[in-house]
Amino acid sequence: MARLFADTYALIEFLKGNPNYEDYSQEYLVATEFNIFELTYALFRDFGRDEAAKVVSLMRDKIEIVLTEDSDYLSASEFRKSTNRTGKKLSLVDALGYSCSRKLGIRFLTGDKEFSEMENVEYIK
């Protein structure tokens, strides 16, 4: 079983049952607390407080939450600034996730088109 960093997009697609993510359903998924925050917001927006609380609790049991440090924020900031110069528009949370995946030596799983041609990325729509 491989270890993959799943961004918020990927976590949502897993929950939606997107068949394109089926091959990754048995992988060991990693995310940051910021991804959990984004996921919580999406669930709250679409399903309300109680359902969001239930699903987030279940997700916490299924994925590893990596702790981030100031050095991770600096790496993510540097990465985001360099990609912005190439015309890509990455969120801070996505830049942090990608930087953490690189630090951990694992692939970054996403459906965000901004990452589609990047190194170390599993791009699944």
Residue pairs with C-beta under 8 A, 6 or more apart in sequence:
1 26
1 27
1 28
2 27
2 28
2 106
2 107
3 27
3 28
3 29
3 30
3 104
3 106
4 24
4 27
4 28
4 29
4 30
4 106
4 107
4 108
4 109
4 122
5 29
5 30
5 31
5 97
5 98
5 100
5 101
5 104
5 106
5 107
5 108
5 109
6 14
6 29
6 30
6 31
6 35
6 63
6 109
6 110
7 31
7 35
7 93
7 94
7 97
7 98
7 108
7 109
7 110
7 112
8 31
8 35
8 38
8 39
8 42
8 93
8 94
9 110
9 111
9 112
10 21
10 24
10 29
10 109
10 110
10 111
10 124
11 29
11 31
11 35
11 39
11 59
11 63
12 39
12 42
13 20
13 21
13 111
13 124
14 21
14 24
14 25
14 29
15 55
15 59
20 124
20 125
21 124
24 109
24 122
24 124
27 109
28 64
29 62
29 63
29 64
29 109
30 63
30 64
30 65
30 66
30 100
30 101
30 104
30 106
31 63
31 64
31 65
31 66
31 97
32 65
32 66
32 68
32 93
32 96
32 97
32 100
33 65
33 67
33 68
34 68
34 93
34 96
34 97
35 93
35 97
36 56
36 59
36 60
36 65
38 93
39 56
39 59
40 52
40 56
43 51
43 52
43 55
43 56
44 52
47 55
66 100
66 104
68 96
68 100
72 96
72 99
72 100
72 103
73 96
75 99
75 102
75 103
76 92
76 95
76 96
76 98
76 99
76 100
77 92
77 95
79 90
79 95
79 98
79 99
80 90
80 92
80 95
83 90
83 95
83 114
84 90
88 114
89 114
90 98
90 114
90 115
94 110
94 112
94 114
94 115
97 108
98 108
98 115
98 118
98 120
98 121
101 107
101 108
101 120
102 108
102 120
107 120
107 121
107 122
108 115
108 118
108 120
108 121
108 122
109 121
109 122
109 124
110 121
110 122
110 123
110 124
111 123
111 124
111 125
112 123
113 123
115 121
115 123
116 123
